[in-house]
Amino acid sequence: MNEEEMNKQWEDIANKILLGRKIVKIRWQTETEAHDLMGWHSRSIELHLDDGTIICPQRDDEGNDAGALLWINPKETVESEHFPGEKFTKTEVLPVF
């Protein structure tokens, strides 16, 4: 399978899982959930969907630890204090604890 076919396959899976779903609850994992159930050292945010699915960012595709969630707003720009005069797309990061 070439890269284009693989991208399409995973895009189709993501669309099947996520498209049209509604986020009904957001919460941080407890330490017990992160450590005992997942084997992680950090806690991550959970996005609970209307069909019972839970989306939880992880560090990598092997599930080695919790991961941060990057929010990108392409409709807004911000000026960086580190690069005066330059504008960047507005982003926020939901961290891991």
C-alpha positions in Angstrom: 0.0 0.0 0.0 1.5 3.4 -1.0 1.3 6.5 1.2 -1.7 8.0 -0.6 -3.7 4.8 -0.1 -2.7 4.5 3.5 -3.7 8.1 4.2 -7.0 7.5 2.5 -7.6 4.4 4.5 -7.0 6.2 7.9 -9.0 9.2 6.7 -11.9 6.9 6.0 -11.7 5.4 9.5 -11.5 8.8 11.1 -14.5 10.0 9.2 -16.5 6.9 10.2 -15.7 7.5 13.8 -15.9 11.3 14.1 -17.9 12.8 11.3 -21.3 14.1 12.5 -20.6 13.3 16.1 -21.3 15.7 18.9 -19.0 16.3 21.9 -21.3 15.8 25.0 -18.7 15.9 27.8 -15.1 16.9 28.3 -13.0 15.9 31.3 -9.5 15.2 32.4 -8.6 11.6 33.2 -8.1 10.8 36.9 -4.7 9.6 38.0 -6.1 6.1 38.5 -7.4 6.0 35.0 -4.2 7.3 33.5 -1.8 5.2 35.6 -3.7 2.0 36.3 -5.9 1.6 33.3 -3.6 3.1 30.6 -0.2 2.6 32.1 0.6 6.3 31.6 2.6 8.7 33.7 0.5 11.7 32.6 -3.2 12.5 32.4 -4.9 13.6 29.2 -8.2 15.2 28.3 -11.1 13.1 27.2 -13.7 14.1 24.6 -16.9 12.1 25.1 -19.1 11.8 22.0 -22.8 11.3 21.7 -22.4 7.7 20.6 -20.4 6.7 23.7 -17.0 7.0 22.0 -14.2 8.6 24.0 -11.4 10.4 22.2 -8.2 10.7 24.2 -4.9 12.1 22.8 -1.9 10.0 23.3 1.8 10.7 22.8 2.2 8.4 19.8 0.4 5.6 17.9 1.9 3.0 20.3 0.1 4.6 23.3 3.3 5.3 25.3 1.7 8.2 27.3 -1.0 10.8 27.3 -0.7 13.6 24.7 -1.5 17.2 24.3 -4.4 18.4 22.1 -3.6 21.3 19.7 -6.4 23.7 18.9 -5.9 25.8 15.7 -8.2 28.7 14.7 -7.3 29.6 11.0 -9.7 32.5 11.1 -7.7 34.4 13.8 -4.1 35.6 13.9 -2.1 36.8 16.8 1.2 38.7 17.1 3.9 36.8 18.9 5.8 38.5 21.7 8.9 36.6 20.5 8.7 37.9 17.0 7.4 41.5 17.1 5.4 42.6 14.0 4.9 39.0 12.8 1.4 37.5 12.7 0.7 33.8 13.3 -2.4 31.6 13.2 -4.0 31.5 16.7 -3.5 28.3 18.6 -4.0 26.9 22.0 -2.7 23.7 23.6 -4.6 21.6 26.1 -1.7 20.1 28.0 -1.1 16.8 29.8 -0.8 16.7 33.5 
